[in-house]
């Protein structure tokens, strides 16, 4: 199951999956959170999972704001 998502969420733009995965790994690296090799997040501490989600949300909002202001939007 490594690399497979167990989530029932579906992406509006399926091509965005790779970019979101990259963002997840970048966020984990920034926060010092170890991503499970088997893809199972059930053993990650709630605090770490919340930190990852918050960081990713913050970055996605920044990207959207940049795109809306006409500055483009790259994952940074």
C-alpha positions in Angstrom: 0.0 0.0 0.0 3.0 2.3 0.0 2.3 5.6 -1.8 -1.4 4.9 -2.0 -3.9 7.2 -0.3 -6.6 5.7 1.8 -8.6 8.9 1.7 -12.1 8.9 0.1 -11.6 12.5 -1.0 -11.5 13.1 -4.7 -9.6 15.9 -6.3 -11.4 18.3 -8.6 -8.2 18.4 -10.7 -6.7 14.9 -10.6 -3.5 16.2 -12.1 -2.9 18.2 -8.9 -2.2 14.9 -7.0 1.5 15.0 -7.6 1.8 18.6 -6.6 -0.1 18.0 -3.4 2.1 15.0 -2.6 5.2 17.1 -3.1 3.7 19.8 -0.9 3.0 17.2 1.8 6.6 16.0 1.8 8.0 19.5 1.8 5.8 20.4 4.8 6.9 17.3 6.6 10.6 18.1 6.0 10.0 21.7 7.2 8.3 20.6 10.4 10.6 17.6 11.1 7.7 15.1 10.8 8.6 11.6 9.5 6.2 10.4 6.7 5.4 6.7 7.1 7.0 4.6 4.3 3.9 2.4 4.1 1.5 5.3 3.6 -0.4 4.6 6.8 -0.9 7.7 8.9 -2.7 6.1 11.8 0.4 6.0 14.0 1.4 9.7 13.5 0.8 11.8 16.6 -2.3 14.0 16.4 -0.1 17.1 16.9 2.1 16.2 13.9 -0.9 15.5 11.7 -2.5 18.8 12.7 0.8 20.6 12.1 1.1 19.1 8.6 -2.5 19.9 7.7 -2.2 23.5 9.0 1.1 24.0 7.1 -0.3 22.7 3.9 -3.5 24.8 4.2 -1.4 27.9 4.8 0.7 27.2 1.7 -2.3 26.6 -0.4 -3.9 29.8 0.7 -0.7 31.7 -0.1 -0.6 30.1 -3.6 -4.2 31.1 -4.2 -3.6 34.6 -3.1 -0.6 34.9 -5.4 -2.6 33.6 -8.3 -5.5 35.9 -7.6 -3.2 38.9 -7.4 -1.7 37.9 -10.8 1.7 37.0 -9.5 1.5 33.4 -10.6 1.8 30.6 -8.1 4.5 28.1 -7.5 5.0 25.8 -4.6 7.7 27.5 -2.6 
